[in-house]
Structure formats: structure tokens, C-alpha cells
Amino acid sequence: MRQVIEFPSVGYSYHIEEYGVYEYSKHPRGSVLAGQERRMFIDCFPTLEEAQAKYPKAEWNDTTEYNPQGGLPSEPEEWFDPANAGECWSED
């Protein structure tokens, strides 16, 4: 997981001209979105300096990495077992 400072702070239902701090990770195995990228909002600041002061290890990104398209991957994760899921990943 990593923390990123982005400008502007953009999400599905908001667009704020401030510096947003986000945490990027993968959805956990038990989630219906398991293995897909997860982006969680942490905090927002009017200046980059304030964001960096509070989150010094966060990467600075002068744009957003937000991608609302998402979707299922074309291949299942390594741990996926169709016998356990009760369904098949493809039509085969």
C-alpha cells in the first residue's frame, strides 16, 4: 500500500481544487473486488506544503490516478478456484 498526494482531489462524486491524500492498495481476498486496485481518501489540504508536512512519506503526483472505469480483470487471480466459487470464470 502506498500514499499519494494528488492535485486536484477528484473522486466519483467530487472535484476539489485542493491537494488530496489517498492510499492505494488492493482489495482484500474476501472482497467481491478482490485483487482490484483500491483508492481510499485520507485527507485534503489547501497547499502542497501542508499535505507534505502531515504526510511526509506520501508520493507527490501533480495529477490524479483516479480511474473510475475499473471492471473485472481478463484473467482470474492465482488463488481463484472455480470449484470453491460455485461458478466458472469463463464459458469453457
N, C-alpha and C positions, 0 to 999 in steps of 0.2 A: 504494500500500500504506500502511496506517496501523496504528499500535499502539494498543491499547486495554487499560485496566485494568478488570477485571470482578470483581464480587463477587456471589455466590460463584463459585469457579472450577469450572465444570461442563463435562463432555465426555460423549462417548458411554458411557464405562465408568467415570466417576468424578464425584464431587461433593464438593468440599473447601471447608470454611468458611474460605478464605483468599482473598487478592487475587491473581488470576491475570492475567498479562500475555500478550496474544495479538496476533498480527499478522494482519490481514485483507488479502487481495488476491484476485486472480482466478487460477484455474488456467491455466497457460500453454497456448499454442496446440497444442503437441504432445501434450497430455494427453488421455485419454479424457473427462475432466471439463472440457475447455477452455471458458473463459468463465464457469464457475460460481464462486461465492464459495468462497474457501479460508480457513480459520481455523487458524492454527498456534500451539500453545502455546509460549511462550518461557520463562517463569519464574513463580514463585509466592512470595508473601510473607505473613507473619502480620499486617502492618499496611499501611494505605494509604500512610502516610508513607514506609515503606521502599520500596514499589513505585515511588512518585513520585520518590524520591531516585535510584534506579537508572535509571529510565526517565522523565526529566522531560518529554519531548515526547509521551508517551502520553496519550491522552484518558482521563478518568475516567468510567466508566459504572457506576452503582450497581445494575446488574442485568446479566444475561448476554445476549449477542446470539446465543448458540448456538442453531441451528435444525437439528436432525438430519434433518429431512424431506427437504430437498434435492430432487433429481429433475431431469429434463430440462426445459429451458425450452420453452415452447409454440412459439416461433419460432427458427429457426437463427440463428447468429451471422452477421454480414455477410460474413465470409470463407469461410463454408461453401460448398463446390462439390460438388454431388451427383455430378458426373461424375468427380471425383477420389476421392470416398469409396467408390465402388463400391456405393452404395445410395441410396435416396431418403429424404428426411426425412418425407414423408407418403405416403399411399396413392395420390395423384394420378398 
